[in-house]
């Protein structure tokens, strides 16, 4: 008998589909009866309106089914291409994500370090204003860690203002994930300054966000204005297939199969 061994990311996506495909038939946010089709439409349209409903249980489930695979895959690949060679030999690592939600960046970091030699102890701090992501974050990260034998992770969640006082200079990697597009330029400048401050000397800052030309130009301008770091790489439009399998009946959720992001990789001086 041949035993087929699936990589941890595929196992995680299978777990998400198995546990998130059944939605509640009543929406407490809009106080209406719903089904999969209406929830998917609400989820899709909310991003065009700029009003995502992360506080809604169904919304979070639909998000995981539609976006988790590509979000983790693209972050994982960017870590491999631009950061891994420098951090893979470190036995202890600390990282933080601004707007990490369900733990995309923690999962991506583990996905890359699982292929590196030796054991790794990670302290990962996830900062998100939506507290209801915490149990999902902990569940996904700890489940993934069970499938990766060379990694131990201390996963922490904080619902705090990301511009508030956090100990500076403590993180090897700082992720700024898809939140700058939700801010004005003054707020973006504050977040980028905080990201730089939180990184250790020669630590990395990885920024990912939407592809709109105007947004990309504004973020690029701000990265040049903030002193104390160097731009390692920038791509205004990075795209590829996520390379993962989706269940045959997943189409009703309209999952995203292709990674698509603008990104900036910076290194603190």
C-alpha positions, 0 to 999 in steps of 0.5 A: 500500500502506498501512503500519500503524505500531504504537505502541511499547507495542503492539510491545513487548507483541507482542515479549513474547508472541512470545518468552515464550509457549513455556515450559520443560516442567520446573520446577526450582523445584518439580522437576516436569513442567509445562505452560502451564496448571499454570504459569499456575495456579502464578503466579495462586495464588502471589500469594494465598499471598504466595509469588511465585516470581520465581526461576523462569524460567517464572514470570517469563515468565508474569508478563510475558505476564499483567501487563506490559501493564497494569502499564506502561499504568497507570504511564504514564497516571499519569505523564501525568496527574500528573507529565508537565507538569512534567518533559516540558521537561527534557533530562536526567532521573533516576529510580529504581524500588524493586521495578522487576522487568522495567522497568515504570516505565522503560518507562512513563516512556519511553512518555510522554516519547516524545510530548514535544518535544525530546530526553531523556536518562534515567538510570534505576536499577532496584532489585530483590532478584531479580537474574534480572530484570536481563537482561529489564529491559535487553532490554525497555528497550533494545528500547523505546528503539530505537523511540523516537528522541527518548530515550536511556536509561542503564538500570542495575540494582542488587540491593541493600537499598533501605534501604541508603545511596544518594546522597540528593537525586538523582532527579527521580522515585522509583517505589515499585511494589507492594512495600509490600504485601509488608512490615510497617508498620515496613519500609514506613515505612523505604522511604517515608522512603528514597524521600523522601530520594532525591528531589530538591527538588520531585521526585516520588514515585509509589506504587502498590499493591494495592486492599485497604482496610486496606493503602490506609489504612495506606499513607495513614497513613504518607505523612502521618507522613513529613515533607518532602513534600506529597500531590499526589493519591491514588486508592484505586481507579483502574481502566481498560482497558489499551487494547492488543491481545493475540494470539488464542491468549493466553487460555490465559495469562489475561492481565490486560486491565484496570489496577487500582491504588491510588496516591499522588503526592507531591512533595518540599518 
